[in-house]
Each structure stands twice: as structure tokens, then as C-alpha cells.
Amino acid sequence: MSLKILVLRDGEEEREGFDVIIDARGAPQFFDAIILSGKELRSVIATGAVSGGVPIGIGKYTKRTVAAVVGGKVYIRGRPLTLYEEAGILEKELSEILNRRGVDTDDLFRKIKDIVITERRKYRRSPTLAAISQYVAGESDSLPLHLVDLIGDVDRETLRKIFERLVEEVY
């Protein structure tokens, strides 16, 4: 399944039906490489920061949030490089990175694992692991706020896979 990508240029407004929106409007605040899911994006350069949403991409040099998931859509504040856009590499590269749907699950796994191990050392059990277990099993409709901030926009199925991996490695 290929992503539908909308590039907003000066004077254009956002439209519905797109998976990725690249906001190329206005004068750039800076030029930066984009790190998305741990991989440098070659087909787009960052031109400004994205505020709001769940951050998924940072500027390699500025360390600012340049890509985020807002309402199920990926917003990137940047400019596609013309050569890559015309050759179709833009769609291919974004699809590879975003459909990997790692919203960097490996990074998220490491963060949760560190929390669980720290809690187990301190309390002999992990309230975080218990909360995730209840949520994944459907016994709870929501996660504690500190976990929502950490996990962000991850769906229940992805979280279930991370939970199973945690149980395997921690126990």
C-alpha cells in the first residue's frame, strides 16, 4: 500500500485524503536533514519545526521536531528535493520508513524496558508492566498519563507485541 503524499506550497491549503503532508510553505527557518525512525530521509530537507502531535522526526543538526503524527497523518515541515520527487523516490522512501511502522518500536521497547527494570530493582515488581498488561488484555481502557506521553500514538496491537517482547526479555 503506497502512501498518499500532499506537498503544500505557498498559497495552497490542506486537503483531506492524504497520509503524509509536507508543509513547504513560507520562508525556511533553517535547513536540516531529517531523521525519521532512526534513518536519515534523503528526499526531503527540513525547513522548520512542527509543534503539536506525536514527534516522530527530528532535525539531525538542530534537534528540533520536524515531523509529527497529528490526527493519524504525518506532518513534515520541509521541502522535497525536486529530483527525488520527480523520480518517485519521495513516495518510495517515505513508504519504506513509515510502513516499517517502527514509530521506532525498538526505541520505544528500550525505553519501556529501562523503566520496567528500574521499577523491578526498586519495588520488586513493575507498575508500568502491570498497567501495560491490563491495557493490552482489554481490562483497562486507558494507560496512565506518564505512559501515554512515552508511548504516544502506538496502537494496542503494536503495544501488545512490545509487551510480549518485554516479558520474554525481562523474565
VOMAR-250178 format. One record per residue (C-alpha): x, y, z; residue in three letters; residue number from 0. Coordinates in pm, whole numbers, plus 50000, padded with zeros to 5 digits. Layout:
N
ATOM       x       y       z   type   seq
ATOM       X       Y       Z    ALA   NUM
...
***
This chain:
171
ATOM       x       y       z   type   seq
ATOM   50000   50000   50000    MET     0
ATOM   50153   50329   49893    SER     1
ATOM   50117   50647   50089    LEU     2
ATOM   49925   50945   49954    LYS     3
ATOM   50151   51247   49989    ILE     4
ATOM   50046   51612   49968    LEU     5
ATOM   50309   51883   49930    VAL     6
ATOM   50175   52222   50040    LEU     7
ATOM   50337   52506   49852    ARG     8
ATOM   50275   52881   49900    ASP     9
ATOM   49908   52969   49860    GLY    10
ATOM   49783   52610   49888    GLU    11
ATOM   49558   52480   50164    GLU    12
ATOM   49547   52136   50324    GLU    13
ATOM   49306   51882   50172    ARG    14
ATOM   49163   51556   50304    GLU    15
ATOM   49257   51207   50188    GLY    16
ATOM   49634   51221   50232    PHE    17
ATOM   49856   51015   50464    ASP    18
ATOM   50161   51244   50462    VAL    19
ATOM   50154   51623   50441    ILE    20
ATOM   50479   51802   50367    ILE    21
ATOM   50443   52170   50454    ASP    22
ATOM   50677   52358   50222    ALA    23
ATOM   50500   52695   50265    ARG    24
ATOM   50673   53012   50376    GLY    25
ATOM   51034   53110   50416    ALA    26
ATOM   51253   52843   50576    PRO    27
ATOM   51361   52900   50936    GLN    28
ATOM   51657   52667   50885    PHE    29
ATOM   51772   52385   50657    PHE    30
ATOM   51833   52048   50820    ASP    31
ATOM   51846   51677   50745    ALA    32
ATOM   51551   51476   50879    ILE    33
ATOM   51596   51171   51100    ILE    34
ATOM   51277   50966   51074    LEU    35
ATOM   51251   50635   51261    SER    36
ATOM   51626   50634   51310    GLY    37
ATOM   51701   50674   50938    LYS    38
ATOM   51805   50988   50754    GLU    39
ATOM   51547   51092   50497    LEU    40
ATOM   51717   51178   50169    ARG    41
ATOM   51421   51306   49967    SER    42
ATOM   51311   51591   50198    VAL    43
ATOM   51503   51860   50386    ILE    44
ATOM   51362   52019   50700    ALA    45
ATOM   51283   52389   50682    THR    46
ATOM   51110   52447   51015    GLY    47
ATOM   50978   52288   51332    ALA    48
ATOM   50642   52112   51380    VAL    49
ATOM   50459   52191   51701    SER    50
ATOM   50197   51957   51845    GLY    51
ATOM   50123   51592   51774    GLY    52
ATOM   50344   51293   51848    VAL    53
ATOM   50703   51368   51739    PRO    54
ATOM   50849   51107   51503    ILE    55
ATOM   51123   51301   51325    GLY    56
ATOM   51397   51536   51440    ILE    57
ATOM   51642   51763   51267    GLY    58
ATOM   51982   51598   51251    LYS    59
ATOM   52165   51918   51346    TYR    60
ATOM   51906   52142   51514    THR    61
ATOM   51745   51860   51718    LYS    62
ATOM   51405   52025   51660    ARG    63
ATOM   51089   51827   51592    THR    64
ATOM   51043   51844   51216    VAL    65
ATOM   50790   51561   51172    ALA    66
ATOM   50495   51454   51387    ALA    67
ATOM   50181   51242   51374    VAL    68
ATOM   49879   51469   51410    VAL    69
ATOM   49535   51311   51391    GLY    70
ATOM   49664   50998   51216    GLY    71
ATOM   49852   51194   50948    LYS    72
ATOM   50225   51252   50927    VAL    73
ATOM   50319   51621   50905    TYR    74
ATOM   50667   51715   50789    ILE    75
ATOM   50787   52075   50787    ARG    76
ATOM   51023   52065   50493    GLY    77
ATOM   51081   52073   50121    ARG    78
ATOM   51100   51773   49890    PRO    79
ATOM   51412   51776   49676    LEU    80
ATOM   51286   51813   49319    THR    81
ATOM   51496   51537   49167    LEU    82
ATOM   51371   51280   49418    TYR    83
ATOM   51012   51399   49396    GLU    84
ATOM   51005   51372   49016    GLU    85
ATOM   51173   51031   49016    ALA    86
ATOM   50917   50888   49260    GLY    87
ATOM   51180   50832   49527    ILE    88
ATOM   50992   51056   49770    LEU    89
ATOM   50694   50816   49791    GLU    90
ATOM   50914   50508   49798    LYS    91
ATOM   51142   50635   50073    GLU    92
ATOM   50860   50764   50294    LEU    93
ATOM   50667   50439   50248    SER    94
ATOM   50969   50231   50349    GLU    95
ATOM   51028   50435   50662    ILE    96
ATOM   50669   50488   50775    LEU    97
ATOM   50526   50148   50681    ASN    98
ATOM   50803   49989   50877    ARG    99
ATOM   50574   50132   51143    ARG   100
ATOM   50852   50125   51381    GLY   101
ATOM   50742   50469   51505    VAL   102
ATOM   51060   50329   51621    ASP   103
ATOM   50923   50035   51816    THR   104
ATOM   51280   49929   51900    ASP   105
ATOM   51348   50265   52062    ASP   106
ATOM   51013   50256   52242    LEU   107
ATOM   51086   49900   52357    PHE   108
ATOM   51423   50006   52502    ARG   109
ATOM   51265   50300   52688    LYS   110
ATOM   50990   50086   52842    ILE   111
ATOM   51239   49810   52925    LYS   112
ATOM   51461   50057   53111    ASP   113
ATOM   51161   50178   53312    ILE   114
ATOM   51048   49822   53393    VAL   115
ATOM   51396   49712   53503    ILE   116
ATOM   51440   50022   53720    THR   117
ATOM   51100   49965   53883    GLU   118
ATOM   51175   49597   53945    ARG   119
ATOM   51503   49685   54114    ARG   120
ATOM   51332   49940   54335    LYS   121
ATOM   50992   49776   54408    TYR   122
ATOM   51047   49409   54307    ARG   123
ATOM   50754   49448   54067    ARG   124
ATOM   50679   49692   53788    SER   125
ATOM   50362   49906   53800    PRO   126
ATOM   50434   50009   53439    THR   127
ATOM   50440   49648   53318    LEU   128
ATOM   50119   49576   53512    ALA   129
ATOM   49944   49878   53356    ALA   130
ATOM   50052   49777   53005    ILE   131
ATOM   49939   49419   53073    SER   132
ATOM   49591   49534   53180    GLN   133
ATOM   49563   49766   52879    TYR   134
ATOM   49674   49502   52629    VAL   135
ATOM   49437   49243   52780    ALA   136
ATOM   49146   49486   52748    GLY   137
ATOM   49094   49513   53124    GLU   138
ATOM   49170   49886   53113    SER   139
ATOM   49057   50143   52856    ASP   140
ATOM   49348   50380   52904    SER   141
ATOM   49707   50396   53017    LEU   142
ATOM   49848   50616   53295    PRO   143
ATOM   49941   50962   53168    LEU   144
ATOM   50317   50908   53202    HIS   145
ATOM   50286   50607   52969    LEU   146
ATOM   50064   50794   52722    VAL   147
ATOM   50334   51061   52698    ASP   148
ATOM   50602   50797   52643    LEU   149
ATOM   50409   50570   52407    ILE   150
ATOM   50219   50838   52220    GLY   151
ATOM   50031   50723   51911    ASP   152
ATOM   50108   50349   51930    VAL   153
ATOM   49808   50124   51872    ASP   154
ATOM   49707   49843   52110    ARG   155
ATOM   49832   49566   51877    GLU   156
ATOM   50181   49716   51847    THR   157
ATOM   50189   49767   52223    LEU   158
ATOM   50089   49402   52270    ARG   159
ATOM   50389   49293   52062    LYS   160
ATOM   50619   49519   52265    ILE   161
ATOM   50468   49378   52587    PHE   162
ATOM   50529   49019   52476    GLU   163
ATOM   50888   49106   52388    ARG   164
ATOM   50931   49271   52727    LEU   165
ATOM   50806   48963   52911    VAL   166
ATOM   51043   48743   52711    GLU   167
ATOM   51349   48958   52781    GLU   168
ATOM   51283   49073   53136    VAL   169
ATOM   51161   48743   53282    TYR   170
***
